Amino acid sequence: MYEGVVQDLIDELGLLPGVGPKGAQRIAFYLLTADPADVRRLAATLLEVVEKVKFCRTCGNVAENDECRICRDVRRDPSVICVVEEPKDVAAIEKIREFRGRYHVLGGAISPIDGVGPENLRITELMARLADGAITELILATDPNLEGEATATYLARLIKPLGLRVTRPASGLPVGGELEYADEVTLGRAFEGRRTLNV
């Protein structure tokens, strides 16, 4: 639609997840009108990320060293591992400041439709971490969707012979939500995970 490098920029931006054709066009035209120093800084940051960032050899989280800051932190509880799908899930859990254990990033979830099976995830690495017997609890914090549930179920069955405590975060109604708008699965989980009120 546009000529040369402008169309190339739109096409490249359109390959980013969550960016459709219109969004790619908006970003491209923003960059064309932005201060050149800002655009250069963005380009330099993108190049720096590609050169410096890798994945932690232990947990699979993003890191600038061989191990991420969480795996290097001696104050973290090494006996509890929280299994998540992606590094962004680690960031989400860290925001709540409640979990003091370590993580294991699978790199996705089982999804036969997308051609992702257990062999495509970091499950072998997880099993290697569990082999030494130092882990006492595994929290399966995969997404509460079909793929996440399938992954959690697969892992729970795989790990059952090890005799570990396997848990899953409670899920249910969001604060400020209304019962009439909750889907059946969410409402069902909310009732399953109900707790006693201490008054």
Helices and strands as residue ranges (DSSP letters): H 4-14, H 21-33, H 36-52, E 54-55, E 62-63, H 69-72, E 80-84, H 87-96, E 102-105, G 112-114, G 118-120, H 123-130, E 137-140, H 146-159, G 160-162, E 165-167, G 179-181, H 184-192
